[in-house]
Amino acid sequence: MHQTRFFAGIALLALSAGGCGLAAAAPERDVLVPAEPTAIDFVDPATVVGLSTATIINEDDDHSRYVHISYPELTDAPGLNRALRADAERQLRDFRAAKSVNGDYPRPELNVDWQLAARSPEAVAVRLRTGEFLGASWGNSTRTFWFDPRTGKAGGSTALLGGPQALDRLAVLVKEQLKGRGPQVERDGVRADPGQFDSMAFNRSGDLVVEFDDCQIGPCSLGRVAVAVQAGRVAPLLSELGRRAQESVREAARSAPPAGPATTPKTAPAASPEASSNRAGSVNCARTKCVALTFDDGPGPRTGRLLDLLAAGKARATFFTVGTNAVAQPGLLRRMSAEGHLVGNHSWSHRDLSKQATSKIADSFRRTDDAVRAAIAQEPTLARPPYGAISKDVRDVARDLGLSLVGWDVNSRDEPGATASEITERVVRKAHPGAIILMHDTNPESIDAIPGILKELSGKGYTFVTVPELYGSAAMRAGRLYESGNQQSRKQPLT
């Protein structure tokens, strides 16, 4: 049984270090700091009707770089969807053009995840968080896009301002706010440049929070620098959209429960049962030809159709969900569990955990565990590290958290560009009793391949089960790596 830990239903971003608005480098854990003026209340995506997530993964033929870009899509904001897609494609192009400073290993990596900084009939804001690793260290940046539901147009953060003169004045106010931050903060580096003021949102008081990227106005060791310009001082600088956005965020704060016991992190129940298929034990894989279909990166916009196809084919699967997607679409996780599938952990934002410190590895797994448990009232026992990248630290943390690590021995190679027929042929040709098959429920061609895979393998006498069923009574042990139902777990090192 996993250890009791803390979680919050609606995350708040803490941007403080001693209340001065300096954040530690790349904060990964969202915590509540009510007194910090640069804290932004983020909207719980599960409460937003018509929201799904889009994902772009590695599209390089040689797989020499890791890419995972995720952003939201809203049915009533097509202009915002287009802007986010265009930004994702731009980042991917720039990343491909960038040169690694450390050869081919560790592999360069681009990771983008997101948060909703506002959601109302007056304004919608999506904050993108980018991490880029080119062989030396992580570089982190943020951009916030604003969408005007009245006009259907999306723009960058400067859409909140009334024009170039307003940006000039805001730059002066930000410099004033930076006084007293110490000599490391380069106040003279602040310019009235839209590229510097590309991540702005309002706190619950209506103050304008301006965020700077790593290394932008100081040494990289500072991490992220943020300031809050008081509502009254910024009000004359706002555009019509900016004024509506400011008031909508204030109104949302007034309607929300007051800070305190109702919104502080609560202890999750210690009695959550371990996750398992509600049909576990119905198949004896020692006597039956079994394979385990596994799907990474979702849930996504096509996961519902995938579940329909699996139900029609009387097949069960194991879903390794990304935490940021899990909190956005908990209903799909509940459906997975109800229909006999198994939900596992694929980390919080899909960064290569083998490059991370143990504290960040643990945080990434724990947050995703919390998201899954909140959705299905069960504790995940399986984890698949992003990209299959496993280090001693990843093993040790997984063991401490009670997570068995799952790899694969049949790769469907269902990256963008592969056709459904190619994916089907590859899986059917490589399948064998005890196979763990890697697929992704974020790729439409992967979903299109499922009817053929189920038909062909069922015709060969295969039954589709969840991963733990491959091992029967031998069970799976925390911290061990399992790549095939045929492997002998006793040969696997604990660390």
N, C-alpha and C positions, 0 to 999 in steps of 0.2 A: 504494500500500500504506500502511496506517495505521501510525502510529508505535507502537513497543513501549511498553507501559504496565503498571501494576501493578493486581492485583486480588486479592481474598480470597474464598474459597469461602463461609465463614461470617463475616458481618460482626459486628464489635463496635462498640458505641457509645462514642465518646470524649466524656467530659463534663468535660474538664479545661482549666484555664488555669494553668500553673505548678503543677499538682498540688493546687490549692485547691478544686477542685470547681465552679468557675465556668466555664460553657461560653461560647464565642463565640456570638453571636446566630444561632439557627437553623442549627446545623451540618448540612450536607447530605451530607458524605462520612463514611462510617463507617470508622474506622481503629482499629488496635490500640494500646492504651495499657495494658499489663499492670499497671503500678504504680498506676493510678488507681482508688481504691476505689469511685468512682461509675460505673465502667464496667459495663455489663450485657452478659452473653453472650446473644445472640439465637439462637434455634433456626433452622437452615436449613429454610425451609418446603418445599423439595423433598424432604426426608426424611420428611415427614408424610403418611401414607396418608390419603386421603379429604379432602384440602384442596383447595379451589378458591377463586376470588376473585369477589366481588360488586362491582358498580360502579354508581354513580348519577351521571348526567351532567346537564347543564343542562336543566331542565324548564320554564323560563320561556318563554312564547310569544314575547316580543319579543327574546329572546337578548341581553338587556342585561347579563347577569351570567354569569361563567364559574363552572361548578361541576364538580368531579370528586372524588367520594368513593369510596374503595376500602376494602374490609375483607374478611377471610377468612371462609369458611364451612367448617365441619368436619362431616362426616357423623355423627360420634358426639357432637356437642355442640350439639343444637338449641337448648338454653336460651341458650347463648352467642351463637348466630347471631341469635336474637331480640333479645337485649340490644344487640348491635352494630347491627342494623338500626334499632332504636328510637332509638339515639343518633345514627345518621346522619340519620334523618328529623328529629330535634330540631334538629340543627345546620343542616340545610337550612332549616327554618322560621325559625330565629333569623336566619340570613343574609339571607333574603328580607325580613325585617322591618327589618334594619339599613339605615341611610341612608348613601349614599356621601358622602364629604367633598370630593370633587373632581369632581362632575358625572358625566358618562357615560363619560369617557375619561381615563386608562386604566380599562377596565372593572373593577368590583369582582370579586373572585375568592375562592372557597372551595375549598380543596384538603385532602383527608384521605388519608393513607396509613397503613401499619401495619407492625408487626413482632411476632414471637412472642417474648415475654419468658420463657415457660416452656411446656413440653409434656411431660407425663408422665401415668401413670395416676392420680396424686394431685392434680394441679393443672395448669390451662392458663391462660396469661395472654396477652392481646393488648394491645399498646401502640399507641394511635392518635395520630398526629401531625397536628395541624391547623395550616394556614396560612390566614390571612384577610387579604385586601387590600381596603381600602375607599377607596383613593385617595390615601393619604398614605404609608404604609409597611406592611410585612408585620407582622402580629401572630402569634405562634406559641404553641401550647399543646400539652400532652400529657394523655392520660387512659389509664389501664391498667385493663382489665377482667379479673377473675379468675373462673374457672369451676371448680366442684367436680364432678369426674366421679362421685363417690359419691352425691351428692344430685341431680345434674342441674341445679343452680342456678347462675346467674351474678350477679355483683355488682360494685360498684366496688372501689377499692383498700382502702377501710376494712373490707372483708370479711376482710382479713388480720388485723384487730385484734380483741381480745376484748370490745370495747364502748366506750362513751363515756369511761369513766375511762382506758382504755388510750390512747385518742386524746389525752386531756388530757396524760398523761405523755409521749407521743411528741412532742407540741408542745414541751414543756419540753426534751427531749433535743435536738430539732432546733435550738432557740435556742442551746443550749450549743455545738453543732457550728458554728454560724454566727459564734461569737466570733472575732475576728481577721480577718474577711473584709473589713474596711474600712467606712468610714462610709456608703458608698452602699447597703450591704445593710441593709434595715430590719428588724432582728430583732424589734422590737415589732409588726411587721405580721404575724408568724406567729401564727395563731389555731388553736384546736382545731376547725377547720371542715372537714367532709368535702369541701367544694368546693376547699379548698386542698390537701388530702391525697388528691387524686384520681389521682395517678400514682405508684405505689409498686411496686417489684419488688426481687428479691434479687440481689446479686452472687454470684460463685462461692464466696465465703467465707461466705455466709449473712448478710452485713450487709444491712440494709434500706435501699435507695436511695430517697430521697424527692426528687421533682423538682417545681420550681415553674415556673409559666408566665412568659413575658416580662411584665415590668412588675408582677408580682404582689407582690414584696417588695423592690422597688428600681426605679430608673429603667430604662426600656426598653433603654437602651444597654448594660446589663449582659447582655442576652440571658437565657439560662436559668440558674437557680441550682439546684444539686443537692447533697445531703449524703448521707453513708452512716453510718447508726447501727449500731454494732458488734453482731454477732450475739448476744453474751452479754447485752448491755443490752436488746436488743429482745425476746429470747425470752420473758420473762414477760408481755409485752404481746400476744402473738400468740393468735389464735383457733386452733381445731383445724385449720381449713383452712390458716391461716398457718404452723403448725408443719410440716404435711405439705409445703406449698409450699417452705418454707425448706430442708427436708431433701432434697427432690427436686432442687432447683437445685444443692445441694452435691454430691449423688450424680452428677448429670450432669457437673459439673466434674471430679469424680474420675475419671470414665470417659473424659473427653475427652483428646486428646493434650496433653502439657504445653506451656505457652507457650514459644515459641522457633522454631526453623527450621520445624517442622511446621505452625505456625499463622500465621507472619508472612506478609505479602503476597509472592507470587511473581511473577516476570516472566512474562507471557504469551508464548507462542511467537510469534516475529516472522514465521513462515512461514504463518500462517493465510491461506488463499485468500480472495479477495473473494467475497462471497455472490452467488450467481446461481442461477437455476432450472436443475435438471438436464435440463430440456427446452428450454432457451434455444436458439434457432436452428432450431427445428422449424417455425416459422411465419414467413413473410415478410410483415410488416405493410404493406410498400409495395404488395403485390398483394392482400392479404386485408383484409377489414373486421375490425379488431381493436378491442377495448375492454379496459380494465384495471379489474377490480374491486379495490378496496382496502378493508381492514378495519382500523379503529383500536381501540385501548384494551385489547385482549385480551392473552394468552388468558384466556378466562373459562369458566364452567361449560358453555356451549353451543358452544364452539369445536369440540369433537370432532364434534358433529352437523353443524356447518357443513362440516367437512372431508369427512364422509360424503356430503353433498349435492353438493359440488363434484366429488368423485370420480365420483359417479353421472352427473353432467352433463358429464364430461370437460372441466372448466373449471379454470383455474389463476388464482391471485390473489396479491396482495401484502398481507402482514400487517404493520402498523406496531404493534409491541408496546410496551407500557409496561414499563419495567425491573422494577418491583416485582412485576408479574404474571409476567414471564419467569422470574425466579428461583424463583417458586413452582411453576411448571408447565413445566419444561424439556422434558418428554416431548412436549408438544404442539408445541413449536417443532421438535423433531426430526422429528415426523410431517409438519409443514408442509414442511420441507426435503426429506424423502424422497419426498413426493408431488408434487414439481415446483413448489411455491409458493415465494415469495421472502419472507424475513423482513427487515423494516426496523426503524428506530429511531424510537420515539415519545416519547423522553425517559424519565427515571427515574420521576417521580411525577406527570407531567402538569401541572406548573405552567406558566403563561404565561412562556415564556422571554424574550419581548421586555421583560419587567419586571425581568429578572435581570442581574447583572453578568456580564462575560465569563467569569470564573472559574467561576461557578455554571452557566452555559450549557455550558461545556466539561465540567464534572464530570457534569452530567446526561446528556449524550450519551455520554461515555466509560463511565460505569457501565453504561448500557444496552448499549453495544457489547460490553462484557465479559460481560454476562449472556447475550447472544445467542451470542457466540463460544464460551462455555463449554458451551452446549447443542448447537450444530450444527457447531462447529469451522470456522466461516466468519466473515469480517469483514463486517458490514453496510456497504453503500455508499450507502444511501438513508435519509433522515430526513424525518419529517413533524413539524414543530413543533406542539405542542398548540394547538388552536383555529385553526391556520393562521396564527398571529401571528408575523410575521417582522420583524425589525429589522436594521439594518446589522450590529450585533454578532452576531446569530444567523447571518447570512450569512458573516461573517468567520470565526467559530468553525467553522462547517460546512466552509468551504473548507480551513481548517488541518487538520481531522480527516479530510478526504477524503470528505465526505458531500455528496451531491446532495440538494437540498431538493425535496420533492414536495407539491404542492397538489392541486387537483381542479378540474374544470369541470362536473361533474354532481354535485349534492348530493342524496342520496336523502332528506334530511330525515327520517331514521329515529329521531328522538328519541322518548323515552317518550310514548305517547299516539297515535303514528301507527300505523295498522293495516297488516298485511302487504299487503293489496290496494292501499292508498294508496301504499306504498313501491314496490311493483311497477309500478304505473301511472306513477309519477313517473320512475323510472329508465328504463323502456322508452320513454316519450315523449321524454325529453331525450337519450337515447343517440345517439351519432354516431361515425363512424370516428375512432379516436384518443382517445376519451373516457377520462378518469380519473374513476372513479365512487367517491364517498365513502360508506362504510357503516361499521357498528360491529358487531363480533361479541360485544358484551356485551348487546345488546338482543334479546329473544326474537322480537319481530316482524320484525326484520331477517333472522333466520335463516329464519323462516317464509316470507319473501318470495323467498328464493333460488330455489326450484323454478320459480316463475312467471317470474322474471327470466331464468333460463337457458333456459327453454322459448321464451319470446317472442323474445328476442334471437337465439337459435340459429336460430329460424324465419326471421329476417330476414337470415340469412347471417353473423352475427357470430361471431368466435372470441375466446375469453377468454384473455388472456396477462398476463404480469407487466409492470410499468411499463417497465423498460428495453427490452423488446422492441418497444415502440411507436416507439422512436427508431432501431432497427436499427443500422447501421454508424456512424451519427452519434455514438452513445454519449452518455452524460450526464457533465457536468462538475461537480466539487465546488464548492459555494458557489452554484451556479445554482439558480433556482427553476423547476420544471417543473409546469405546470398542465394541459397537454393534449398529446397526441401530435401535434397539428396545429401547435403553436407553433414558431416559428423560434428556436432557442436562441441564435443569434448576436445577437438583439435583447435578450437578458437581461443586465443588468449583473452584473459579478462581485461587486460589493459594494454 
